[in-house]
């Protein structure tokens, strides 16, 4: 609600009223609406509107211009909702299929998809087809009719909750101290800030500080007239950056579409009035005023004689009906539920796995970053005693099971059902998963000694086989930065923390030379498996472990141990050295300073600028890899320097395939519900066809180029 909505409570005549209405329009200024109070100018309602239930219901059902709601409907909806064609039916069809697919696959649950479902649910109950809709053409009685104020109140409050609760969640110490999303500061979007600030301050002040302040204040700044223009700028800039930083689908554009909801409800009329007159036939109405609607509660017009006789019948509906009271009750209960859900984790305790509660409705967006260093799945045949290992992710395409206990339980149950097909009867399943959250030590998230198939799990009880997060070791993160800063570019490091009585079994690849273990805290026992030798290490001591062999690190101290692996990727170092030499040769050839003829295996370097044919003709694998890397770097540069039209084309193509997949997958799901599953081969072909991506998909290119452009975290 806002100051502009207060005027919507006054009687607004129908288009085409008689001359008497025109005479009233010309009434002297002394008969105009009396001056509003300061509170009404700022908030759009008076203190008296909150003094009783009757006045509160009247306030929430106050007649309001439908224009802004109609435009938001067009920006948000699918085809039926967007056109306002059989609006309620279209909303119900969208809602039923959307929530069905949402609950069908919990691996896709997140705050964004949850928000789409909530907005769809709200629109189903609102009068969103009163402006610029096909329903309005079919039914003149609803065309350009008022909507109750609670329609806007609900949507605005929902968006306020998204921003504000996301900001409250960012008051977490990890975010405030700059550990949650520190890798973002290396992205090219923050290069302008790095002209005046070091990357560490860009991460702390711009990424974390700016994100916190924006989320906490955006809802308030959008609400008030004075601050709204500034809020529009910062919110739009924020969401445009997010669209480039993260692969989060339509969420940034959806949030951009919600911003105009905080403007005066009649803003579309003023906006489209500036368009040429020959477009008026297809554009929304620009004439001021809306016709009365039974969905609203109108104030009684006090007076006598002519004024009373000119009051339309619809405007005399000043008595509260059941639908008005239900609308107010729903608004209050819905908003209470939305404020409660992000903090209801004392109920859903089984989902508290280093993050609070069931993922999807907490609005803790981007608060946690995770990295996985080690994942091992062990099975044991209960009948034969046979023990073996499974490839992580077998029988599933999702990776989220590594972070959530409920998914891990379901995955273990799935493996228990599938493995008997491979002569592993009644298997036990054990998971050893190492995770670092917000740049802490890599540590186990689940107890590797527990058979997850037979482990208990309940959504209402704490997860007993969840290992605690070692928050006491969080201060070590400052030390990590010092240690990493002392290393050369070829040396890499991994920080490990483990619990007493447990051990890490690890294999050092032959590509990793000079690998050593150094103890930071606690006491460990290192077993070299092939040598059958054990070495006990105290804090500050280190040992070199052989490449191409297994070793085990036992934590023998009473408290958790902390140690680090220091290693050099010798294969990568040699490759980079060769790349440097090839680049120098190529530069000498280009500037004409190369005096000796190139050997046959280096001849493709001379034709590297032409096309990718030189890459194909290269016989030396190092030269081929070098040329391939150069070509991809050119593609990255070309995409970044592309013009507006080319970017719009790429965006349109990408969204086409996204929408295409959604339509086809929905059709397949509905068909399967109606007539049952087809043969597996047919279903596989249909899903593959639905998942078809555009040629040279940008997402796959970015995945291949991550290491080469220096933004591997993204």
PADO-960280 format. One record per residue (C-alpha): residue number from 1; residue in three letters; x, y, z. Coordinates in pm, whole numbers, plus 50000, padded with zeros to 5 digits. Each point is the difference from the previous one (the first is absolute). Layout:
<nodes>
  num  residuo     px     py     pz
  NUM      ala      X      Y      Z
...
</nodes>
This chain:
<nodes>
  num  residuo     px     py     pz
    1      unk  50000  50000  50000
    2      unk  50116  50352  49930
    3      unk  49886  50354  49969
    4      unk  49875  49955  49647
    5      unk  49756  49730  50112
    6      unk  49814  50239  50227
    7      unk  49844  50173  49701
    8      unk  49872  49666  49875
    9      unk  49755  49991  50290
   10      unk  49809  50299  49867
   11      unk  49706  49950  49767
   12      unk  50109  49978  49637
   13      unk  49730  50039  49737
   14      unk  49944  49768  49704
   15      unk  50119  50101  49655
   16      unk  49711  50153  49809
   17      unk  49813  50158  50291
   18      unk  49758  50278  49916
   19      unk  50048  50374  50003
   20      unk  49927  50021  50371
   21      unk  50318  49802  50068
   22      unk  50188  50247  49782
   23      unk  49856  50287  50203
   24      unk  50116  49830  50318
   25      unk  50345  49969  49845
   26      unk  49999  50381  49965
   27      unk  49902  50058  50364
   28      unk  50190  50273  50183
   29      unk  50316  49904  50185
   30      unk  49843  50049  50341
   31      unk  49789  49685  49940
   32      unk  50298  49779  49920
   33      unk  50126  49728  50233
   34      unk  50126  50155  50325
   35      unk  50372  50012  50066
   36      unk  50138  49664  50107
   37      unk  50196  49945  50318
   38      unk  50375  49949  49998
   39      unk  49959  49629  50073
   40      unk  49758  49960  49711
   41      unk  50237  50181  49765
   42      unk  50289  49771  50094
   43      unk  49832  49663  50051
   44      unk  49678  50034  49801
   45      unk  49764  49938  50293
   46      unk  49883  50177  50313
   47      unk  50045  49896  50360
   48      unk  49624  49956  50021
   49      unk  50019  49724  49737
   50      unk  50167  49775  50256
   51      unk  49782  50074  50302
   52      unk  49734  49736  49933
   53      unk  49948  49679  49807
   54      unk  49738  50164  49782
   55      unk  50228  50285  49897
   56      unk  50293  49762  49946
   57      unk  49797  49776  49768
   58      unk  49874  50309  49817
   59      unk  50358  50115  49957
   60      unk  50120  49668  49852
   61      unk  49701  49996  49763
   62      unk  50033  50363  49896
   63      unk  49953  50045  49622
   64      unk  50332  50029  49821
   65      unk  50103  50050  49637
   66      unk  50052  49659  49832
   67      unk  50262  50122  49752
   68      unk  50320  49911  50186
   69      unk  49868  49656  50099
   70      unk  49904  49931  49639
   71      unk  50347  50087  49871
   72      unk  50163  49780  50265
   73      unk  49772  49715  49894
   74      unk  50127  50037  49644
   75      unk  50364  50010  50109
   76      unk  49976  49700  50231
   77      unk  49755  49756  49843
   78      unk  50011  49720  49761
   79      unk  49791  50042  49680
   80      unk  49648  49969  50148
   81      unk  50080  50216  50304
   82      unk  50193  50252  49793
   83      unk  49710  50055  49758
   84      unk  49740  49995  50275
   85      unk  49808  49735  49809
   86      unk  49774  49787  50222
   87      unk  50214  50140  50276
   88      unk  49894  49786  50297
   89      unk  50021  49679  49799
   90      unk  50340  50096  49862
   91      unk  50127  50073  50351
   92      unk  49870  49669  50131
   93      unk  50157  49810  49711
   94      unk  50333  50172  50058
   95      unk  49980  49954  50375
   96      unk  49913  49630  49993
   97      unk  50269  49904  49748
   98      unk  50263  50225  50154
   99      unk  49962  49874  50356
  100      unk  49974  49642  49874
  101      unk  50336  50030  49826
  102      unk  50141  50195  50295
  103      unk  49918  49726  50250
  104      unk  50094  49727  49755
  105      unk  50372  50083  50005
  106      unk  50140  50144  50321
  107      unk  50345  50035  49843
  108      unk  49867  50312  49824
  109      unk  49861  50161  50315
  110      unk  50130  50347  50074
  111      unk  49871  50338  50108
  112      unk  49948  50110  49641
  113      unk  49776  49716  49890
  114      unk  49809  50029  50329
  115      unk  49935  50369  49932
  116      unk  49859  49929  49653
  117      unk  49749  49760  50154
  118      unk  49902  50251  50268
  119      unk  49938  50278  49749
  120      unk  49801  49763  49781
  121      unk  49787  49907  50301
  122      unk  49940  50366  50084
  123      unk  49904  50091  49645
  124      unk  49743  49719  49999
  125      unk  49810  50175  50278
  126      unk  50038  50352  49860
  127      unk  49813  50199  49737
  128      unk  50296  50013  49766
  129      unk  49789  49996  49681
  130      unk  49834  50338  50050
  131      unk  50246  50188  49780
  132      unk  50130  49928  49647
  133      unk  49861  49648  49983
  134      unk  49802  49784  49762
  135      unk  49753  49933  50281
  136      unk  49935  50375  50011
  137      unk  49911  49995  49631
  138      unk  49765  49706  50052
  139      unk  49841  50145  50316
  140      unk  49962  50380  49996
  141      unk  49879  49992  50362
  142      unk  50353  49922  50125
  143      unk  50191  50202  49742
  144      unk  50204  50270  50173
  145      unk  49823  49933  50330
  146      unk  50146  50080  50340
  147      unk  50189  49735  50195
  148      unk  50011  49986  50382
  149      unk  50308  50146  50161
  150      unk  50097  49669  50162
  151      unk  50101  49876  49652
  152      unk  50286  50249  50001
  153      unk  50064  49968  50373
  154      unk  50059  49626  49971
  155      unk  50241  50023  49706
  156      unk  50193  50293  50144
  157      unk  50030  49835  50340
  158      unk  50117  49675  49836
  159      unk  50280  50179  49817
  160      unk  50087  50195  50315
  161      unk  50034  49670  50188
  162      unk  50228  49859  49731
  163      unk  50234  50297  50026
  164      unk  49985  50060  50374
  165      unk  50027  49641  50123
  166      unk  50284  49943  49753
  167      unk  50172  50296  50162
  168      unk  49935  49873  50352
  169      unk  50148  49663  49902
  170      unk  50312  50184  49879
  171      unk  50060  50131  50351
  172      unk  50173  49665  50050
  173      unk  50363  50041  50109
  174      unk  50133  49824  49690
  175      unk  49830  50251  49771
  176      unk  50089  50307  50205
  177      unk  50365  49893  50015
  178      unk  50009  49938  49624
  179      unk  50035  49621  49978
  180      unk  49672  49896  49836
  181      unk  50058  50122  49643
  182      unk  50361  50121  49996
  183      unk  50068  49843  49658
  184      unk  49753  50237  49834
  185      unk  50242  50291  50034
  186      unk  50219  49840  49732
  187      unk  49721  50020  49741
  188      unk  50045  50252  49720
  189      unk  49679  50180  50101
  190      unk  50183  50138  50302
  191      unk  50297  50128  49799
  192      unk  49883  50366  50026
  193      unk  50008  49976  50378
  194      unk  50347  49846  49989
  195      unk  50132  50317  49838
  196      unk  49973  50176  50337
  197      unk  49990  49712  50251
  198      unk  50207  49686  50050
  199      unk  49817  49676  49929
  200      unk  49976  49920  50372
  201      unk  49809  50322  50068
  202      unk  49785  49950  49691
  203      unk  49895  49667  50147
  204      unk  49938  50138  50349
  205      unk  49843  50338  49920
  206      unk  49837  49959  49659
  207      unk  49902  49634  49977
  208      unk  49914  49931  50363
  209      unk  49938  50347  50141
  210      unk  49809  50123  49698
  211      unk  49791  49683  49980
  212      unk  49911  50022  50369
  213      unk  49897  50366  49988
  214      unk  49801  49961  49680
  215      unk  49799  49702  50125
  216      unk  49925  50164  50335
  217      unk  49890  50331  49851
  218      unk  49859  49921  49654
  219      unk  49646  49932  50122
  220      unk  49988  50326  50197
  221      unk  50159  50211  49727
  222      unk  49757  49868  49738
  223      unk  49704  50083  50223
  224      unk  50048  50376  50041
  225      unk  49966  50255  49722
  226      unk  50315  50194  50086
  227      unk  50235  49701  50000
  228      unk  49838  49790  49726
  229      unk  50205  50137  49705
  230      unk  50324  49918  50181
  231      unk  49868  49657  50093
  232      unk  49909  49933  49637
  233      unk  50353  50075  49889
  234      unk  50178  49786  50260
  235      unk  49752  49712  49987
  236      unk  50014  49989  49619
  237      unk  50380  50012  50003
  238      unk  50007  49725  50264
  239      unk  49775  49762  49806
  240      unk  50173  50066  49668
  241      unk  50331  49908  50164
  242      unk  49848  49685  50150
  243      unk  49880  49892  49657
  244      unk  50364  49995  49890
  245      unk  50157  49869  50321
  246      unk  49776  49699  50060
  247      unk  49808  49743  49798
  248      unk  49667  50067  50173
  249      unk  49766  50004  49703
  250      unk  49727  50262  49990
  251      unk  50028  50108  50364
  252      unk  50180  50333  49936
  253      unk  49751  50093  49727
  254      unk  49705  49898  50218
  255      unk  50126  50223  50279
  256      unk  50045  50284  49752
  257      unk  49637  49953  49896
  258      unk  49884  50036  50362
  259      unk  50160  50341  50054
  260      unk  49726  50202  49819
  261      unk  49744  49853  50243
  262      unk  50126  50254  50255
  263      unk  49917  50293  49771
  264      unk  49663  50169  49985
  265      unk  49747  49750  49860
  266      unk  49913  50223  49703
  267      unk  50359  50033  49872
  268      unk  49930  49793  49682
  269      unk  49737  50251  49890
  270      unk  50250  50284  50020
  271      unk  50272  49790  49837
  272      unk  49800  49877  49699
  273      unk  49845  50343  49948
  274      unk  50334  50112  49851
  275      unk  49979  49743  49718
  276      unk  49876  50102  49650
  277      unk  49625  50009  49959
  278      unk  49993  49738  49723
  279      unk  50117  49741  50256
  280      unk  49717  50071  50245
  281      unk  49791  49714  49857
  282      unk  50242  49736  50129
  283      unk  50144  50183  50302
  284      unk  49842  50006  50347
  285      unk  49744  50264  50089
  286      unk  50143  50340  50078
  287      unk  49682  50185  50095
  288      unk  49982  50080  50374
  289      unk  49746  49833  50223
  290      unk  49867  49647  50044
  291      unk  49651  49863  50034
  292      unk  49874  49882  50341
  293      unk  50030  49636  50096
  294      unk  49809  49787  50254
  295      unk  50336  49871  50120
  296      unk  50065  50337  50167
  297      unk  49850  50195  50287
  298      unk  49912  50361  49919
  299      unk  49957  50289  50238
  300      unk  49651  50142  50026
  301      unk  49979  50345  49842
  302      unk  49849  50239  50250
  303      unk  49771  50268  49865
  304      unk  49649  50060  49877
  305      unk  49802  50058  49689
  306      unk  50192  49978  49676
  307      unk  50315  49848  50146
  308      unk  49813  49707  50156
  309      unk  49803  49936  49685
  310      unk  50317  49989  49791
  311      unk  50163  49725  50206
  312      unk  50015  49682  49782
  313      unk  49845  49685  50140
  314      unk  50330  49815  50007
  315      unk  50158  50277  50204
  316      unk  49734  49964  50272
  317      unk  50157  49670  50109
  318      unk  50134  50140  50325
  319      unk  49894  49700  50208
  320      unk  50252  49728  50063
  321      unk  49919  49673  49832
  322      unk  50139  49656  50077
  323      unk  50245  50017  49708
  324      unk  50141  50326  50135
  325      unk  50057  49850  50344
  326      unk  50152  49684  49854
  327      unk  50240  50207  49791
  328      unk  50117  50189  50308
  329      unk  50031  49683  50210
  330      unk  50195  49825  49726
  331      unk  50238  50296  49966
  332      unk  50075  50009  50372
  333      unk  50041  49623  50038
  334      unk  50211  49967  49686
  335      unk  50243  50271  50105
  336      unk  50028  49856  50349
  337      unk  50080  49662  49849
  338      unk  50262  50150  49770
  339      unk  50176  50173  50288
  340      unk  49986  49678  50203
  341      unk  50119  49748  49741
  342      unk  50363  50121  49973
  343      unk  50036  49944  50375
  344      unk  49804  49676  50037
  345      unk  50310  49781  50009
  346      unk  49928  49890  50353
  347      unk  49723  49795  49836
  348      unk  50186  49866  49694
  349      unk  50307  49894  50195
  350      unk  50088  49713  49768
  351      unk  50096  50250  49731
  352      unk  50253  50195  50209
  353      unk  50322  49894  49829
  354      unk  50244  50287  50066
  355      unk  49727  50231  49871
  356      unk  49681  50078  50182
  357      unk  49701  49806  49884
  358      unk  49833  49872  49686
  359      unk  50167  50155  49697
  360      unk  49768  50211  49791
  361      unk  49798  50227  50227
  362      unk  50264  50154  50228
  363      unk  50110  50282  49765
  364      unk  50362  49934  50102
  365      unk  50114  50067  49646
  366      unk  50373  49970  49927
  367      unk  50082  49998  50372
  368      unk  50194  49671  49976
  369      unk  50265  49892  49752
  370      unk  50118  49639  50002
  371      unk  50284  49806  49844
  372      unk  50040  49622  50000
  373      unk  50345  49850  50016
  374      unk  49938  49631  50059
  375      unk  49692  49779  49947
  376      unk  50012  49624  50057
  377      unk  49711  49752  49990
  378      unk  50067  49659  50154
  379      unk  49769  49700  49976
  380      unk  50010  49679  50200
  381      unk  49810  49682  49913
  382      unk  49834  49886  50322
  383      unk  49991  49637  49883
  384      unk  50345  49953  49846
  385      unk  50187  50273  50184
  386      unk  50130  50134  49669
  387      unk  50107  50365  50013
  388      unk  50039  50237  49708
  389      unk  49971  50359  49882
  390      unk  49751  50179  49776
  391      unk  50056  50285  49762
  392      unk  49853  50312  50171
  393      unk  49674  50094  49833
  394      unk  49924  49660  49849
  395      unk  49630  49961  49908
  396      unk  49936  50374  50041
  397      unk  50076  50324  49817
  398      unk  49963  50219  50307
  399      unk  50285  50114  50221
  400      unk  49798  50148  50285
  401      unk  49979  49674  50193
  402      unk  50352  50067  50126
  403      unk  49878  50291  50215
  404      unk  49658  49895  50129
  405      unk  49929  49715  50240
  406      unk  49649  49930  49868
  407      unk  50131  49965  49644
  408      unk  50288  49784  50120
  409      unk  49751  49769  50170
  410      unk  49792  49976  49683
  411      unk  50309  49941  49787
  412      unk  50117  49722  50232
  413      unk  49656  49839  49977
  414      unk  50019  50022  49621
  415      unk  50342  49832  49999
  416      unk  49870  49729  50232
  417      unk  49727  49922  49747
  418      unk  50223  50009  49689
  419      unk  50314  49820  50115
  420      unk  49838  49653  50030
  421      unk  49969  50011  49620
  422      unk  50381  49991  49997
  423      unk  50028  49699  50236
  424      unk  50046  50211  50312
  425      unk  49728  49868  50228
  426      unk  49867  50202  50294
  427      unk  50277  50263  49987
  428      unk  50106  50242  50271
  429      unk  50088  50348  49871
  430      unk  50256  50232  50162
  431      unk  50082  50356  49890
  432      unk  50320  50190  50069
  433      unk  49938  50356  49878
  434      unk  50236  50290  50067
  435      unk  49864  50353  49969
  436      unk  50134  50349  50062
  437      unk  49735  50261  50075
  438      unk  50089  50367  49969
  439      unk  50373  49936  49965
  440      unk  50039  49792  50317
  441      unk  50195  49677  50032
  442      unk  49892  49708  49786
  443      unk  49819  49771  50246
  444      unk  49754  49713  50001
  445      unk  49634  50090  49989
  446      unk  49862  49649  50073
  447      unk  50128  49721  50223
  448      unk  50181  49750  49772
  449      unk  49946  49719  50253
  450      unk  49619  50002  49968
  451      unk  49812  49781  49752
  452      unk  49769  50264  49852
  453      unk  49760  49736  49864
  454      unk  49901  49900  50354
  455      unk  50063  50337  50165
  456      unk  49703  50184  50148
  457      unk  49886  50325  49847
  458      unk  49698  50216  50081
  459      unk  49910  50351  49883
  460      unk  49912  50089  50360
  461      unk  50307  49864  50181
  462      unk  50367  50100  49986
  463      unk  50215  49799  49763
  464      unk  50207  49774  50228
  465      unk  50256  49905  49734
  466      unk  50073  50361  49906
  467      unk  50349  50098  50112
  468      unk  50016  50342  50173
  469      unk  50149  50296  49822
  470      unk  50335  50080  50161
  471      unk  49923  50367  50059
  472      unk  50272  50025  50267
  473      unk  50251  49969  49717
  474      unk  49853  50293  49803
  475      unk  50273  50246  50112
  476      unk  50249  49790  49802
  477      unk  49862  50156  49681
  478      unk  50211  50311  50058
  479      unk  50307  49779  50026
  480      unk  49900  49825  49676
  481      unk  50036  50325  49810
  482      unk  50347  50058  50139
  483      unk  50114  49648  49911
  484      unk  49857  50016  49648
  485      unk  50159  50340  49945
  486      unk  50344  49856  50079
  487      unk  49979  49733  49727
  488      unk  50110  50026  49639
  489      unk  49759  49972  49708
  490      unk  50068  49632  49940
  491      unk  49946  49882  50358
  492      unk  49650  49915  50119
  493      unk  49867  49928  50344
  494      unk  49700  49829  50164
  495      unk  49908  50046  50368
  496      unk  49852  49699  50182
  497      unk  49836  49958  50342
  498      unk  49895  49663  50141
  499      unk  49837  49856  50309
  500      unk  50171  49784  50265
  501      unk  49986  49627  49924
  502      unk  49946  50047  49625
  503      unk  50243  49982  49712
  504      unk  50028  50128  49644
  505      unk  50097  49754  49727
  506      unk  50146  50186  49706
  507      unk  50169  49929  49668
  508      unk  50262  50235  49855
  509      unk  49988  50022  49621
  510      unk  50321  49955  49806
  511      unk  49944  50349  49858
  512      unk  50057  50147  50346
  513      unk  50364  50019  50090
  514      unk  50161  50098  50329
  515      unk  49680  49941  50203
  516      unk  50039  50044  50373
  517      unk  49779  50003  50311
  518      unk  50064  50263  50268
  519      unk  49818  49997  50335
  520      unk  49851  50327  50124
  521      unk  49819  49882  50313
  522      unk  49951  49672  50186
  523      unk  50187  49677  49939
  524      unk  49978  49766  49701
  525      unk  50139  49663  49898
  526      unk  50087  49964  49630
  527      unk  50002  49646  49859
  528      unk  50173  49939  49665
  529      unk  49803  49699  49878
  530      unk  50254  49850  49759
  531      unk  50291  50045  50239
  532      unk  49796  49880  50297
  533      unk  50153  50273  50213
  534      unk  49843  50246  50245
  535      unk  50123  50348  50090
  536      unk  49868  50211  50288
  537      unk  49995  50376  49941
  538      unk  49962  50286  50247
  539      unk  49903  50362  49919
  540      unk  50260  50157  49770
  541      unk  50135  49665  49874
  542      unk  49958  49878  49644
  543      unk  50054  49690  49787
  544      unk  50027  49938  49629
  545      unk  49754  49742  49862
  546      unk  50072  49797  49685
  547      unk  49819  50071  49673
  548      unk  49799  49724  49832
  549      unk  49927  49829  50333
  550      unk  49752  49994  50289
  551      unk  50059  50133  50348
  552      unk  49785  50042  50311
  553      unk  49996  50287  50249
  554      unk  49868  49904  50346
  555      unk  49897  50263  50256
  556      unk  50141  49870  50330
  557      unk  49963  50313  50215
  558      unk  49704  50057  50233
  559      unk  49898  50312  49808
  560      unk  49946  50040  49624
  561      unk  50316  50009  49794
  562      unk  50086  50259  49737
  563      unk  50250  49944  49723
  564      unk  50068  50108  49646
  565      unk  50104  49836  49676
  566      unk  50262  50196  49805
  567      unk  50064  49882  49643
  568      unk  50107  50102  49653
  569      unk  49807  49894  49690
  570      unk  50307  49907  49799
  571      unk  49801  49914  49687
  572      unk  49822  50336  50002
  573      unk  50324  50185  50072
  574      unk  50173  49832  49705
  575      unk  49703  50075  49775
  576      unk  50002  50368  50092
  577      unk  50374  50013  49934
  578      unk  49946  49853  49653
  579      unk  49715  50244  49933
  580      unk  50229  50291  50086
  581      unk  50261  49879  49752
  582      unk  49741  49952  49724
  583      unk  49860  50346  50059
  584      unk  50346  50153  49971
  585      unk  50062  49815  49673
  586      unk  49663  50110  49864
  587      unk  50071  50365  50087
  588      unk  50338  49986  49827
  589      unk  49837  49857  49686
  590      unk  49736  50275  49999
  591      unk  50244  50288  50039
  592      unk  50253  49849  49760
  593      unk  50284  49954  50248
  594      unk  50010  49620  49967
  595      unk  50309  49929  49788
  596      unk  49989  49622  49984
  597      unk  49730  49796  49821
  598      unk  49752  49826  50226
  599      unk  50005  49621  50023
  600      unk  49696  49821  49851
  601      unk  49834  49942  50338
  602      unk  50001  50379  50065
  603      unk  49878  50108  49656
  604      unk  49634  50029  50117
  605      unk  50106  50293  50222
  606      unk  50039  50213  49685
  607      unk  49639  49942  49891
  608      unk  49848  50034  50345
  609      unk  49824  50328  49920
  610      unk  49810  49862  49700
  611      unk  49758  49744  50132
  612      unk  49986  49686  50207
  613      unk  50146  49797  49715
  614      unk  50349  50052  50137
  615      unk  49886  49844  50324
  616      unk  49881  49691  49816
  617      unk  50321  49972  49793
  618      unk  50229  50020  50304
  619      unk  50171  49667  50055
  620      unk  50167  50091  50328
  621      unk  49746  49964  50289
  622      unk  50153  50295  50189
  623      unk  49969  50225  49694
  624      unk  49641  49885  49943
  625      unk  49909  50076  50360
  626      unk  50171  50338  49979
  627      unk  49807  50098  49686
  628      unk  49676  49877  50148
  629      unk  50058  50211  50309
  630      unk  50073  50306  49787
  631      unk  49683  49953  49797
  632      unk  49791  49978  50312
  633      unk  50157  50311  50145
  634      unk  49905  50183  49681
  635      unk  49643  49879  50040
  636      unk  49990  50137  50353
  637      unk  50136  50334  49884
  638      unk  49753  50012  49711
  639      unk  49705  49931  50229
  640      unk  50109  50266  50246
  641      unk  50045  50260  49726
  642      unk  49677  49910  49820
  643      unk  49753  50274  49917
  644      unk  49655  50043  50147
  645      unk  49820  49827  49713
  646      unk  50225  49694  50016
  647      unk  49956  49976  50376
  648      unk  49623  50027  49962
  649      unk  50007  49727  49737
  650      unk  50199  49768  50225
  651      unk  49764  50076  50287
  652      unk  49692  49931  49786
  653      unk  50140  49671  49869
  654      unk  50095  49887  50349
  655      unk  49657  50083  50141
  656      unk  49831  49832  49704
  657      unk  50165  49670  50079
  658      unk  49926  50044  50371
  659      unk  49630  50064  49938
  660      unk  49992  49723  49739
  661      unk  50137  49751  50251
  662      unk  49747  50108  50262
  663      unk  49706  49956  49761
  664      unk  50117  49662  49872
  665      unk  50084  49860  50343
  666      unk  49662  50116  50131
  667      unk  49825  49834  49707
  668      unk  50192  49677  50062
  669      unk  49914  50006  50371
  670      unk  49630  50065  49935
  671      unk  49989  49724  49738
  672      unk  50164  49757  50242
  673      unk  49747  50088  50269
  674      unk  49708  49949  49764
  675      unk  50095  49683  49812
  676      unk  50302  49862  50186
  677      unk  50367  49967  49918
  678      unk  50102  49911  49642
  679      unk  50280  49750  49924
  680      unk  50333  50108  50148
  681      unk  50160  50048  49657
  682      unk  49721  50236  49892
  683      unk  50016  50197  50325
  684      unk  50377  50032  49964
  685      unk  49963  50139  49648
  686      unk  49731  50245  50110
  687      unk  50202  50131  50292
  688      unk  50312  50031  49785
  689      unk  49800  50198  49743
  690      unk  49860  50227  50273
  691      unk  50348  50058  50143
  692      unk  50146  50097  49665
  693      unk  50209  50315  50030
  694      unk  50089  50272  49752
  695      unk  50304  49942  49776
  696      unk  50322  50070  50185
  697      unk  49808  50052  50323
  698      unk  50139  50292  50194
  699      unk  49975  49816  50327
  700      unk  50216  49713  49879
  701      unk  50251  50245  49855
  702      unk  50026  50179  50331
  703      unk  50052  49666  50171
  704      unk  50289  49915  49767
  705      unk  50154  50343  50036
  706      unk  49990  50035  50375
  707      unk  50359  49904  50069
  708      unk  50134  50199  49707
  709      unk  49845  50338  50076
  710      unk  50105  49994  50362
  711      unk  49653  49980  50157
  712      unk  49981  49633  50085
  713      unk  49764  50067  50290
  714      unk  49730  50126  49765
</nodes>
